[in-house]
Amino acid sequence: MWTCAYYPVTWANVYFNTRVKLVKKILVDRA
């Protein structure tokens, strides 16, 4: 039960971190 509730949060965290890294990379490439 806890795993089912926790898994989407972890997935969202990974997705968000990937997006942030991607945006930072784009900003660095532009600068």
Stockholm file with secondary structure:
# STOCKHOLM 1.0

chainA/1-31         MWTCAYYPVTWANVYFNTRVKLVKKILVDRA
#=GR chainA/1-31 SS CHHHHHHHHHHHHHHHHHHHHHHHHHHHHHC
#=GC SS_cons        CHHHHHHHHHHHHHHHHHHHHHHHHHHHHHC
//
